[in-house]
Amino acid sequence: MNDMTRKFPKITEEGLDDLRQRIGVKIEKTVEPWCYEATRDNIRHYAHGIGDDNPLWCDPEYAKTTKYGDVIALPSFLFSTSRIISGYVGGLPGVHAMWSGANWTWHKVIPRNTEFRTEAYLKDLVEHDTRFAGKAVQQIYHVDFYDAKTGDMLAEADSWCFRTDRDAARENGTKYTEAKAKGRRVYTDEELQQFYKYYEQEEIRGAETRYWDDVNEGDELPTMVKGPMTATGFIAYAQGWGGLYIRANKLAWQLQQKHPSAGIKNRFGIPDCPERVHWEEEFALEVGAPGAYDYGPERTSWLTHQVTNWMGDDGFLRQAKCQVRRHNPEGDIILIHGSVVRKYEEDGRYLLEIQQRAEQQDGEMSAIGSAIVELPKR
């Protein structure tokens, strides 16, 4: 059954008032993280989920030869250590949540087997009027990440979701969805090869130290490709990242008993998770998306992947920002461009600011981002 007349819960003033009461209040109880520890396998699974085969994260024998002496976690791995930073929002039950961006600051490298403790709170609510879904609420969370054993702060981040009325999104998104469906194409082998060349040429800087002295403002980073988008790729990311609502059998039932709005009936009349917009086209169309599409934290991780490939083993990613601007449905191919826009010294550190822009195959903007990288000086 594909019930296009199904009505979903809406944003209400009562619901917003309840959320406003939560601003600044530490969240004491939430869904447990996918990863409590940065084990060798957890790190590798996350890296492979974004298509990153950097041996510094994935190969202990290689990592022994670096200054770290063992594999370390890629910066974006921290998405797997907190459901809050990844989009698990409170309040407004049944109202659609679209993860839309994050601002990260990292303070320390994350060694293998680090155990994590996180603290989170709702930072702000911002009301918007959107083209996609009319009235929307930007729900911003702040999360601090600590080494559970030493108490050291490893990183901190803000992330946000847009809460939208699913019915309005479906109605307002009809023309957008139809246009994207019409614009879908079947790639020829020749067309695919044009994009696969980027994979063939992808460079991991690794042990070849990139020095701050040798970088100039205006330098371009190698373009990175992600895709073509497939539901298989989205699921590969969920395997490493953990998802928000993916549960099986008894655990799915338990979640739905606690949160009934997390069990939206599928065509068989069975309650299933709202996260299936990422692999079930039928449901994605029902909420106004152009088809099954990628995860927001996944896309943010692609942007940091470009930077970590470029900076090499001796670089340190200090900050990264990403704003998600559109869906990346099945069939899309994403090209990530980056350039150095600022070179400077601060507090004895030698830093570079990088601007990034991710575009789909026809030039439509998918995401914008930036990064601050610290490099060694000769």
Secondary structure by P-SEA (a helix, b strand, c coil): ccccccccccccaaaaaaaaaacccccccccccccccccaaaaaaaaaaacccccccccaaaaaaccccccccccccccccccccccccccccccccccccbbbbbccccccbbbbbbbbcccbbbbbbcccccbbbbbbbbbbbcccccccccccbbbbbbbbcaaaaaaaaaaaaaaaaaabbbbcaaaaaaaaccccccccccccccccccccccccccccccccccaaaaaaaaaaacccccccaaaaaaaaaacccccccccccbbbbcccccccaaaaaaaccccccccaaaaaaaaaaaaaaaacccccccbbbbbbcccccccbbbbbbbbbcccccccccbbbbbbbbbbcccccccccccbbbbbbcc
